Every structure is written in C-alpha cells, then in structure tokens.
Amino acid sequence: MAIALACPFLLVSCIDHDAVGQATARVPAGAMAAVAYAAPADPLPAGGACAVDAVAGVAADGAVVRASSSASFGGWVVDARGQVPADARLVLVGEGSSHALAITAGGSRPDVAEALGNPALGSSGFNLDADLAGVVPGRYRLSVVYAGDMPAICALDATITVQ
C-alpha cells in the first residue's frame, strides 16, 4: 500500500559563516553519526509502512547534501505489526557502501494515524539530524529496516546524493 503524505513542517540543516562571511556547514551538537551498514545475508521481507518527507528541508527524492556536514531527515515509520517501532534504522544504500541511522519515533503525526485508521500511529513521526562526515559521496537509495523479532524492510521511493 503506497501512501503519499505531505510534510507539514520544514526541516533545515545548520549553516554558520566563517570569519570572511563564507557559508560553512556545521554539525549540530547531538547529531547522530551515520554508521556502516551491512545487509543481512538473507534478504529481509518487505513489511511495514514508512515515508521520508524531507531531507535537509527539501523533498526527500532528489535531495543533495554535503558529506562534510549534517542533514536533517524527517518522516514516519510503522512496523509490520502496524505499530510504532521501538527499533528501526534509516538506511542509505549506495553503490559501494551503505550507512544506517537509528530512528527514534515519537513525533506527532496525526495525518498518518488518520490515513491508516489507527490512533496509536499518531506518534509515528521522526526527525533526526545526521552527521554525514563518514559517508562517501555518491547516490543513495533510502529504506527503513525494522529489527526485533519480526525484521523487515520498508523501501522508500527516494534517492539522495551526497557530495
């Protein structure tokens, strides 16, 4: 089931200026570092529902971010049981490397609860700041991987470019 939802809020990455006024990206305190991700030997079954609405303040698909900075990711996640997951990862799958970021759901998403007909999903939203310093420049497909006793993958219809 494909559900397209509009993001009701904008997400922006942090920008500072150096001594001569040039814009320089900075990694905000508390930004989560992207860590290397190795896919399991056996492919995970498709499951759950998810969306990444915005990356660095723009529509997720086609977003361009800098490897030496941070980027914000915002969206929502629902696991294969139809619940807000306790353990999920946003995964960036690239040509030669993949990276993962832990998702902490709990953000207000009444639109998701209404669309899926389940009031408990009103806290399925997430917003995370990611430190991309260790991410190799390239194109990355986005997906969400659910861990726990019912692992699954939710493929997102989004590709980002890290420069």
Number of C-alpha atoms within 10 A of each C-alpha: 5 9 11 11 14 12 17 9 10 14 21 16 19 16 15 12 11 10 7 6 8 10 11 12 17 16 21 16 8 10 15 19 19 22 17 14 15 12 12 7 6 6 9 15 13 14 20 23 22 23 26 25 23 22 26 21 17 16 18 22 18 14 17 18 19 17 18 19 20 26 27 21 24 24 23 28 31 26 25 19 11 15 16 22 21 14 15 24 20 23 27 23 21 20 10 9 15 20 23 23 22 18 26 19 21 18 16 15 19 17 18 24 16 13 13 16 10 13 14 15 25 19 20 25 25 18 19 21 25 23 25 23 15 14 22 19 17 16 19 22 18 25 22 29 26 26 15 10 6 12 17 20 24 23 18 19 13 17 19 21 17 18 13
